[in-house]
Amino acid sequence: MTTAERSPQRAPAPAPFQEAPWSLAWLDADIRALRSLDARHGWSLDEAELKAIQAHFRSQGREPTHAEVETIAQTWSEHCKHKTFRSPVRYSEGKSRKLYKDLLAETVMAATRKLKKSWCLSVFEDNAGVVAFDKRWGVAFKVETHNHPCAIEPYGGAETGVGGVIRDVLGVGLGAKPILNTDVFCFCPPDYDGDLPAGVLHPRRTMTGVVAGVRDYGNRLGIPTAAGAIWFDPEYRCNPLVFVGSLGLIPVQSVRKTVAPGDAIVAIGGRTGRDGIHGATFSSADLDGSAGASVVQIGHAIMEKRVLDALLKARDKGLYRAVTDCGAGGFSSAVGEMAERAGARGGARACLDKALLKAADIAPWEIWVSESQERMVLAVPPKNLPALAALLSSEGVEHCVLGEFTDTGRIVVTHGERTLVDLDLKFLHNGVPMRQREAVWSPPAVASQKPGARAPLRLRSGEILAWMLAHPNVCSREWVIRQYDHEVQGATVIKPLQGLHHDGPGDACVLWPIAVTEDETSHRGIAVAHGINPAYGKLDPYAMALACVDEALSNLACVGADVTRAALLDNFCWGNPQDPEILGSLVRAAQGCHDAALAFSVPFISGKDSFYNERTDAKGARHSIPGTLLISAMAPVPDIRKAVTMDFKNPNNALYLVGWTSDEMGGSLFEEWEKKGGARGGASGAVPRVELGTAKDALWAVSSAAQKGLIATAHDLSDGGLAVAAAEMAFSGEIGAHIELDSIPKTKEVRDDATLLFSESPSRFLLEVDPAKERAFLKVMKGVPLSRIGTTIANPVLRVIGLDGTPVMEEGLLGLKTAWQETLPRMLDGAGQDHQGGR
Amino acid sequence: MTVRSAGDRPTEAGTPRPTERPGASHKFVVEIAPKYGMSDPAGTALLAHLPSIGVQGVHEIRVSALYEIAGPLTANQVTQLSRELLSDPITQDYRLGSSTPSAAFLVGPHWRVEVWLKPTVTDPVGESVCKAIRDMGLPPPDGVRTGAAYRILGRIGKNHVERILASLLANPVIHRSTTERL
């Protein structure tokens, strides 16, 4: 495989696993020799970092050992230190310049700091973000990416991704009990029939493998997978994106962890083996050689379930003081992270002979950095060791005592008589040199267009709507969702599929975690939703960030969640940040996150980034993914009995449209339709832009009306605008709708039916209101732009009356639903050949 | 993937003669297949994918599970655990190595493709089988590895079998595979 990719999540390496003695003296080596050493071992250290390591050991007056350099490389990796996001960035846009000293701290994290929400219990410091759920419980939420492993081996990659994020939630504070998994994918369409580079799996195989992996791991662990999204775009053909998330409940007194010098370092769960040394990398040697197995791991869900059960029991008995998961970097980063917390100076002493191994043929440094799955590390007061050992063995979990935490300020690792690592913690955690990066952004050319120039679509609007519903990014996700157990633990109140026949697209899922809280008198629940739209990002990453936050929060408001208590997670997946333009779009998206968080008064509590999602082809040209931002949002639902679904409930109810409709077709589905017909080149109009000043009012009003039980049905308008939202609500409830376009609240430049039907202006909702509650509803919505645009009707049709008073569309619901449902099965079940001619 | 002759198939490692002493370490390969006449959903699903990769002429695929059990077990004990642990007596038949053919395994001329996890890849199913064998009170095995066998019936050439293997059945990063005409 001719790829120059680096694993974004983990530091990659080629294969020679034997204990390699240095072929050169580090202290006297010149930078070229060091670079070639770096390339051979795959540490992904840059020149400045190699020099910093050299300078450190010169000051110590000795050569570094192999294990020491490995430890530093892991700790300084993009995965652990967020080198790109935390570095100083000089950003220029047109004539304006801006200097960020620490990009993450000044954008995403700054918003959280400025908002000062008292209910944020732990943000940006632990394995997951934690906010208060009620007086006794906190909610921990984490979303991670596992892109690279899934590209090599979709099933194993997805499984270990889910396993990893569950352990993140299990390793937050003293451990949270996972109650929900989420999954968001960006794939190439599975019916792609273009060229693929050698060694790249076909998108159908990637998708079926990833879905199967998420399914098997979540289902076997007894955790519902009930929230997610999928985005299809051929630009993901070499670099699929797989976001996996987990949400857990944690007693508020268990949110803080401490480590005391003298505590034992205890590793529990799986044994350590050669699998996953250096995480995933794929070079040509791996794909046809024998070393490949070491970079790909297979998950062991049953093992993780045992670890989960044992750990939570030990937590409730107070047997340990701190816990963290063994993720990237294995013991080296888990022990290193915890050692920082021990006493004033921190420190740890570990002896690797004690580690339980899968096989004996493993070098000591490999034990230290192996990323074998299903392992956790605990800090245990020595007096609790017998009780912990008894509990673990009763749950069938193996453990070993690796050493103890100290207060020496050093991390010392031995194997037999040999000292493998003796490093200063301060240098290890703060010694990484930060390099200033350049970022530029220039807006893409937008085809100038006069408003109102769109051709009348009297006869075609039905056809366009059916095409949009069948579009891969809109169509039914039932094929995926039905493979997941979204009911286990018995908490799923609002399910991912809703409506009369349980097959309509829900906005958000709502959980009632009574099995964990054991409080039957409380009807408090949690809603979880996502926002993702890379199509907007291609035109303007800033607008994409606003739209994603808006969509995620709108989804929460629709089910009746309290959006004033919402919390957000960010996941950035970008190409190579060395390229100033790519970094420029990242800066713009991060700035968008900051502004959106302040505008909606909603804090970010955790996040993750993944870079180098690109591929170099045989000619040396780089193909990067579109910058992709996933916003995951959660909010409490004060009373789950009032939660709202998106299917129309009754005929003769009033339909209200909330929010202004303007001419915003950039990156929209309608634009794609026009391009398909060869209508125009370039973007047709502006990217939908959230009005930061007023968006919050509509959102809060809808959320509050829903909580008061004044709304029968709510759905937010996203891809495909009003037409798609109305169609989805109608066919899910099997209730028709009569909509008149001339009563829609709109801005001046909107003068045609197409814009009103298909514009994707954000912050809009379509609501169904019982006439008996209309007055109370209007009172709550006071000050928010809205109008009554029609009624629900008993006939199973979607009827739209145009601006000139004549019907624009009258489509049967069954036909629309069939179009919406057929796409994924056709693309995935290989039945395409039979059906393609028929449609 | 490699095409190997029947001589070095992993299956040939097993089936010790009955005279061998208990306690010595052997390797057995157990194959579990749907009984003759039972439907094979995994095979049917695979069959539906063939047109999308441009393979025609296959009329049936039968999928069976493979277990390679290494350890101090006797053939009788492996037969016992094949019957009681690894197979469902209502819907499935089993055989050790290439012995005891039942109707489930006599499908006529076909291509046989075997896909095994590489020895260095973690095999969670194999680990669970190990534990289950210990729980049955049988001698603890040294290790259990799992794989799958695909019997492809139809008029196709070797290049098409290879294409099925490469695009649907195995990922060379974690799997080793064999193909043979039977």
Interface residues (C-beta under 8 A of the other chain):
Chain A: I152 E153 G156 L201 H202 R204 R205 G273 R274 D275 F282 D286 L287 D288 S290 G292 A293 S294 V295 V296 Q297 I298 G299 H300 A301 I302 M303 K358 S372 Q373 D829 G830 A831 G832 Q833
Chain B: A48 H49 L50 P51 S52 L117 K118 P119 T120 V121 T122 D123 P124 E127 S128 S167 L168 N171 P172 V173 I174
